[in-house]
């Protein structure tokens, strides 16, 4: 069995990042002895960034390097959203079976490389920005906005890493290095998770207080590809929900209130409503940006090829467990997300991110949609014992998604949390949330027998060390201060 040798389109960008990361983040990825590998080892940011326009180009490079597909892929295949197709030739099977190989890399470890690469780019531009003098008032505002976007990306990238490599929130748990420089000689150690989250919050708060626009703005023909205050509020809502899920008592209450406030702020500032049946499917073909608050523009091979290639070979199918959550007749999401074989009404393809006018599998990566904020707000209200308010958000979303829907009420908090959790699975499948949701709630991964070929990879307990991804062995070997996750 060959692993990933036919995922060249998906991995090409990551491989390039790995090479460049040697130059930018030696503390994570370079050899322990400093070697003059390239002239770029000693690039002077003051020479590379002389104008505000230069800073903006540096920002765009960070956006363009964001590994959005990785989060979607590993969340799906490590959790319970997919099953291996008969046509799979090895793609993602080690991760699906929870058999990670730190020394060899792989999809589970690629995020470590990808996100720290983005962080390195961000830190280079931030380091140069203080030496750039705006030419006029317009440039002054733009420079401040760029700073906000950079800080937002840095906090967001560290948050993505924390979820995958640290797991459920505990302030004293082993965290990750929080890097604020691109020092090639750095050897950063892992902080406590509470310190990491505080740094994330500080970066996000600082970003929010810059000249970012409130609502997502359109950039040329690419759409909503830049951060706004609405999106920063949405990320803050995610962080607060992540923290709250691992806390108890007053601390948990405070964080659920933060999640509620930020989700509400995101909805109000984003100024986008929920799409109905007439236009919902157009979101996934990029024919509309309704509901989309932030995305990654794709003009070549993208997220669609994670599941099947353009030759028709299918790597992963949606799991029977996921399909079973939908009302196939009345829920508009089923036809938008899945392409079912009419012969048996069972075998199907993942249709989400399937195609756009730019070609098959070339679809923008949706990083944040307003429907997610409704679900965060509903979950926060339920945790705060506002069951009526939670049901209002829950029902508003489902009324837009299910033809002939009748409003529901919750019998108690446990009922509300369970239903909202399942609604997250229905609404946000393949968008990079499922595994993280299991982690933050401390839930086991339980797959149906029909979704696996062996009971060995059917169930993963909430305490199994494989719930956290291994740090790449290259980082362990090159950095004497780096500590591997337990069990590897």
N, C-alpha and C positions, 0 to 999 in steps of 0.2 A: 504494500500500500504506500503510495506517495502522498506526502502531505504538502499542500499549498503550492505545488509546482505549477499548477494551472490557475493560480490566482494572481498572475503577473500584473494585470491592470489594477487590482486592488492594492497590491503591495509595492508597486513601483515608487509611489510618492513616499511611503514610509521608509523604503530603503535609502532614498536620497536624503531624507531627514536624518537617518541614522548616521550617514557619513558626515553631514554638516554638523550634527550634534557633537561630534568629536571636537570640532573647533569651538563651538559656542559654550558647551557645558562639560568641560573636562572633569569637573567634580563628579559628574554622573557617569560619563561615558568614555573618557579618554584613558590612555594608559597612565599609570601612576608617575612615570617619569615624563617631564615636560619635553616634548620634541617639537622642533620647528617643522611641522607637517606641511604647512601651506603659508604663503604670505598673509592670508586672511587671519592667521593667528594673532597678528598684531595690528589689525585694522583700528585706526583712530576714529572713534565716532564723530569727533569734531570735524574731521575731513569728509566723512561719509554723509553727514547731516548738517547742512549749512543753512537751509531755509525751512520754512514751515511746510512747503510742498514736499521737501525731502522727508520730513517727519511723517507726513501723510502716506507717502509711498512705503515707508517702513511699517506703518500701521497696516496697510493693505497686505503686506507680505505676511504679517502675523495672522490676519484673517484667512488668507489663502492657504496657510499651513495647518489650520485647525483640523484635527483628526476626527471629524464628526461621525464618519462612517464606522470607526472603530467602536465607539460607545454603543451604537445601534446593534452592531454585529454581536459583540460579546454579551450584551444584555439579553439578546434573544437566544443565542445558542447555549449559554451557560445556564439559563433559567429554564422556562418551560413553554416558550413561544413557538418552537419549531421541532420538527423531527427530521432525521436523516432520510434523504431520498434514496431510492434504489440506484439512481444515477450518480450519486455522490462518489467522487474518486479520491476522497481523503480530505477535502476542504473542511476545516473546522472540527474534524472528528475528535481530536485530542481534547479540545475545549469542551465539546458537547459531553464527552465522557469524563470530564474533570481530571484529565491526565496532563497536567501542565509540565512543561520542560524548561525550567529557568535558564539552563545553559544554552538551549537552542533557540530561545525566543518563541515567538508565536503570537497569536492574536491577543491572548490574555495579557502579555507583557508589552505589546506594541504601544499601548496608551502611555506607558511610562516614558518611552522615547518621544512619542509625538507631542504630548503636552509639555514636557520640559523643553522641547525644541521651541514651541511657541513662546513659552515663558522666557527663554533666552533671547528671542527676537524682541519681545516686549521690553525687556530690561535694557537692551542695547539702545533702543529708541528713547526710552525714558532717560537714560544716562546722558544722551546727547541733547535732550530738549532744553535743558537749562542754559545751554550755550547758544541757542538759536533765538535771535531777536526778531520779532514780527515786524513787518514793514509798515503796517497800519492797523487800525482798530479791527477791521474784518479779520486780519490774520491773527490778532491777539485772541479773538473769540474762537477762531478755528484751532489755534494751538491749545487752548484750554480744553476744547472738545476732544481733540486727539489724546490729550493726557487722560481724560476721563475714560475714553475707549480703551486705552492701553491698561489702565488700572483695572477696569472691568474685566478685560480678557485675562489679566494675571490672576485675579481672584477666582474667576470662573474656572480656569485651567487647574488651579490647585484644588478646587472643590471636586472636579471630576476625578482627579488622582486620589483624593482622600476617600471617596466612596469606594473605589475599586481596590485600593491597597490597604485601607484601614478598617473598613466595615462599619458596623453599627457604632453610633456615637457614644463615646465615653471620654470625658475630659482627660483622663489619665492614660488612655490607650496609646499605643505606639502610632505616631503620625507619620508625616513625610517631611522632607526638607522643604522649607519655604524660602525660595530663592528670590532675592530682590536685586541681584547683580548678575552680570554675565562674566564674572571673573574666571578665566580659564584655569587658574590655579586653585580654585576653591575645592574644599572637601567637606561639603555640608553634611551634618548629621540629621537624623530624624528627630523632630520635635515631638512633644506630646500632642495628641490630637486636639485637645482644647486650645493649645497655642496656635495650631494651624488654623482652626476655625476662626479664632479671634483675628488673625492676620487676614484671612479671607474677608471677614466682615469689615475690617478697616479699609481694605482696598475697595470693596464695593461701596462703602459709605462715602469714601473720598471721590470715587467715580461719579456717584449720584449728585454730588455737590459741585460738579463742574458745569460747563456750558453745553452739556448734552441736550438734545431736543427731548421734549417730553414724549412725543409719539414717534414710532418708527418712521423714518423718512425713506423715500425712494431714491436710490442711487442709479442714475441712468436707466438702462434697460434691465439692470440686474435685480432691482427691487430692494427689499428691506434687508440689506446685508451688513448694516452697521448697528452698533448698540445705541440704545436710547435709554432715557430714564425709566420708561415702562419696562424694558427688558432687564435693566439692573434691579428694579423692584421685583421682577419675576424671579431672578436668580436669588435675591435675598429671601424670597418666600420659600424657595427650595431649600436653602441653607437652614432656615428656621425650622422647617418641617423635619429635615434630617436630624437636627439637634433634638427637637422635641420628642421624636420617636424613641430616643434613647434615654430620656430623662423621666423623672417622676416628680410628683408634688408641685410646689410653687414654681420650680425651675421649668418644668414641662409646661405649665400654664402660661408662663411668660413667653416662652418660645412659640406656643400655639397662637398666642395673641399677635406675636410678630409675624408669623406666617399669614394669619388672617389679614393683618393690616397691609402687608406688602403685596399679597395677591390682589386685594382690593385696589391698591394703588396702581398696580400693573394693568388691571382691567380698565380703570378710569383713564389713565394716561394713554394706554394703548389705543383706546377709542375704536375698537373693533368688536363687532358682535359675533354671535354664533351663526354659522351658515346653515341654511335649511337644505332640504332634499334637492332643490333645483340647482344648487351650485356646489354641494359638498364634494362630489367626485372630482371637480375641476381643480381642487387644491392639490391633488396628487398627480396631476398632469401639468402643473405650473401654468394653467390657463387663468388662474386667479390667485391673488394673495390674500383673499379673505381669511380671517382668523390668524394669519401668519404674522408674528411679531419680530422674528429674527430667523434668518436662514443662511445657508452657505450656498453660493452660486456654483453650479456645476455645468460645464460645457463639454465634458468628456465622460469617460466611464466613471460611474458613481455607485451610489448605494444600491441601485437595482441589481447590479451584478454580484452582489453578495449572495443572492439566493438562486440565481440562474444566469447562464450566459446567453449571448445572442444566438448561439447555435441550437438553443432549445434544451440543453442539458440542465437539469434541476439539481441543485446541491442540497437545499433544504426546502421542505414543505411546511406550511403552518401546522402546528400540532392539533391533534384531535381535541385536546383539553381547551385550547384557545377557541377553536371553532365552536365548541359546545357552549360557550358563553353567550352566543348571539341568537336572537330571534331571526332566523334566516329569511323569513318572509317580510317582516316589517322594519327591520333595522337597516337603514341605508348604508351603514358602515360595512355590512357583510359583502355586498357587491362591490363597494369601493376598495376594500382591502384584500379580497380573495377572488380568484378566478377558478371556479369549480368545474370539474369534468362532468358534463351532463349525463354521461353514461352510467356513472356510479354514485354521483352526488357526494363523493367523499374525497377522492384525489383532487388536489387543487394547488394552485400557485399563489405565491405572495404577490398580489397585484399592487399594493402600496409601493410607490416609487417605481412603477413598472415602465412608464414611458412618458415622453413629452414631445412637443413639436420639434425639439432638438435631436430626437432619436430614441431608440429603445434603451431603457435603463438609465437614460441621462435625465435625472430629475434633481432639483435642488433639495438639499438636506434641511429639513425643517427642524430648527433648534428650539423654537418656542412657539406654541400656539395658545390662543386665549382660552381654549377649552381646558387646558391643563390648569389654568389659574382658577377656573370655576371649581375644579375638583380639589385643588389645594384648599380653597376657601371653604368648601363643603366639609372636608376632613377636619379642618381646624375648628369649625363651628361644632361639629359632632364631638370632638375631644373637649370642647369647652361647654358641653351639655346644652348647646343650642340646637336641639334636634329639628325644630321647625325651620330655622335658618338653613341648616344643612340640607334638609329635604327640598327647600326652595331652589338652591343651586343645583342639586342633583336632578331635580325634575326639569329645570329649565334646559339643562343640557340634553336630557333624554327626550324631551318634547321636540327638540330639533333633529334628533337622530332616529326616532322610532315613529313610524306612521301609526296614527290612531292610539297613541300612548295615553294612558290614564295615570294621573299623578299618584305617587306612592307616599306613604308616611313611614317613619321608622318606629319600631316598637321600643327600642332602647339604644344605648350607645353602641353596644356590640353589634347589633343589627345594622346600624348606620355605617360603622367602620367597615364591616364586611361587604356591604353593598357598594360603598364608595370605592373600596379597594378593587372589587370586581369591575367596576365601571372604569377605573384607571386602566385595567387590563384590556377592556374592549376599546376604549377610546385611543389609547396611546401605544398600542402594540407596535413593535418594530421601530419605535422612535427613541429607544435607549433608556427605558425606565424600569423594566420589569425586574431585573436582578437587583438593582439598587433599591427598589421597593421592598423586596424580600429582605435585603440586608438591614435596612433601617428599622424594619419591624421585627427583626429577629425571627423570621419565619423559615421553615425548611423548604427545600425545593422538592416538590412531589410531582412526578410525571405520570401520566397514564401508561398502563402496560402496552397499549397500542402505539405509543409514541417512542418506544425504545425497543432495541433488539435483545437487550439483556437486562435483568433486574439489577445488575451491578451498577448501572448508571440511571436507575429509576428514581432513587430518593437520596437526597443529601441533607443531613441534619443541620440544624441552625448553628451547631457548635463545631462542625467539621472544619478543619484548617483550610480545606480547599475552597471555602467560601470567599477567601481573600486571594487575590492574584499574587504570584511570586514576582519579586523584583528581579529584573534581568541580571544574570550572573555577571555580565560585563561590568555592571555598576558596582556589584559587591567586590569584585576583584580590583577595580580601579580606585575605589574610595575606601580607605581604612576605617572611615567613620560610618560607613553604611551597614545596616543590620537587615538581614533577610527576615521575611515574615515566618512565623513558626511553622514547622512541619516540612519545609522545603530543604 
